[in-house]
Amino acid sequence: MLSKNIEKLLQDQVKKEASSSQVYLAMANWADVNGYPGSAQFLYTHSDEERMHMLKLMKFLNERGCQAEVPALNAPKKEYSGLMEVFKAIMDHEITVTASINNIITACLKENDHLTNNFMQWYVSEQMEEENLARSIIDKLEMIGADKSSLYLFDRELGEFQAEH
C-alpha cells in the first residue's frame, strides 16, 4: 500500500502525463493544418507515448491498492508562431515533468518506498531521452533559421525519424 503522500504525488503525475498527451496533440493538430506533416506525425506519436506513460502510472496505482483518478484537464494552447515556438514549449514542458518526477523520487527515498522508487526509474530514463530529443530539435531549428527549403527538409526528416523509432 502506498502512503497518502506518495499516492497524491503519483495521482498528480497521472494528470501531468495526461496533460502532456493533450499538449502534444494540440501541437500536432497545429502542425497538421499549418503545412508541417512530418512534425505533425512526430507530435501525434509523442501524444500517444505520453498517454501510455499516464496509463502505466494508473496501472501501478491500481496494483498498489489505490484507484487511479482520470483527471479533468484544461484545454492546451492551440496556436503557435512556428516550429521553434512549438519545440521550445516542449522543452520547457519536459523540464517541468522531469522536476515533478524527481520530486516523486525524493519523496520515495524519504519514505523508504523502494518499490515506487524502482518503478519511477523508467520515467527518469524516459525524461532524459525526451529532453535530449527536444534540445537536438531546437539546435537543428536554430541552424535552419528562416530558410524555408531547409525547414521543408527538416519537417520531412522529422516525420521519417518518427517512423524509424
N, C-alpha and C positions, 0 to 999 in steps of 0.2 A: 504494500500500500504506500502511496506517495504521501509526503507531508502536504499540508494545505498550501504552504508557500511554494513548493516545487510544482504542485498541481496548477496553481494560479499562473506561475511563470510559463508553464507548458501550454495552458489554455490561451494565454496571451500570444504565445509563439504561433499557435494554430491560426490565430487571427492575422498575425503578420504574414504568414505564408499564404493565406487566402488573399490578403490584400496584395501581396507581391504578384500572385497569379492575375489578379484583376488589372494591376498596373501594366504588366507586360501585355495583357490582352488589349487594353486601350491603346497602348503604343503600337501594337501590331496592326490594329484597325486603322490608326492614323497613317502608318507606313503604307498599308494596303491601298488606301484611297489617295495617297499623295505620290504614287509612282515609284515606290520602293518595294517591289515584290520579294526580293531576296531578304531584305531586312524584315519585312512582314513575316515571312516564313520562319526566320530565325526567332522572332519575338513570339509568334504563335507557339512555337515549340517550347520556348522558355516558359510561357504561361502554363503549358501543360506540366512541365517539370516542377514548377512552384506548387501547382495543385497536388502533385504526387508527394512533395515534401510535407504539405499540410496533412494529407491522408496518412502518411507514415506516422506523424505525431499523434493523430487522432487514434490510430490503431494502438499505439503504445499506451496512451492514456487509458483506453478501454481495457487493454490487457493488464494494466496495473490496478484495476479495481475502481477506476473513475469512469465518468461518462464524458467523452469529449463533446464540446459545445460547437455547434455550427454557428459561426459568428455573423452578425449583421455587419455589412461593410458600407463605407461611404463610396460614392462614385469617384473613380480616379480622374485625373486630368485627361482631357481628350484632344487637345490641340498643342502642337509643337512647332517651333520655328524652323526646325530641320533635324537631321540625324544627330548632329553634335549635341543639341539640347536633349534629345532622347537618351543618348548614351551617357551623358553627364548625369542626368537624372537617375539612370540605372546605377551608376557608380555610387552616387550619394545614398540611394536606397539600399544597395547591398552593404555598404559600410554600416548603416543603421541596423540591418538584420544581423550582421556579424557581432555588433556590440550587444545586441539582445541575446544571442546565443552564448557569448562569453559570460554574460550576466547569469544565465541559467547554470552554466558550468561552475561559476564561482559559488553559487548557492548550493549546488550539489556537493562541492568539496567541503563547504562549511557544515553541511548536514550529514556528511559521510554517506551520501546516496551514490554509491559506486555504480549501481546498475544504470541509473539515469545518466550519470556522467559518461559511462561507456557508450550508451545509446547516442548521446549527443556528439560524440567524437566524429561520427559520419557527417554531421552538419558542419563541423569545423572544417573538415577537408573540402566539403562542397563549397563553403563560403570562400575559401582560399582560391578555388578554381573560378568562382563567379567574379570575384574582384579582379583577378588577373586577366580574365577574358575581357571584362569591361574596360580595364586600363589599356589593354592592347588595341581594342577597337578605337578608343579615344585617340591613342597615339597615331593610328592609321588615318583617322579623320583629320587630325591636325596636319599631317603630311600632305593630304589631298588638298586641303583648303577649299577654295571656291571652284576648282577645276571640275566642271560638270562631266567630262568624259571619264575622269578618274573616279568620280563618285558613282557613275554608272557601273563601272567595272568592280568597284568595291561592293556595291549592293549585290551584284551578281555573285561575287565571290562569297559574300556572307550567306547567301542562300545555299550555295554549294557546300560551304563549310558545315552548315547545319545538316545537310543531307548525309554527310560523311560521318557525323558523330551521333 
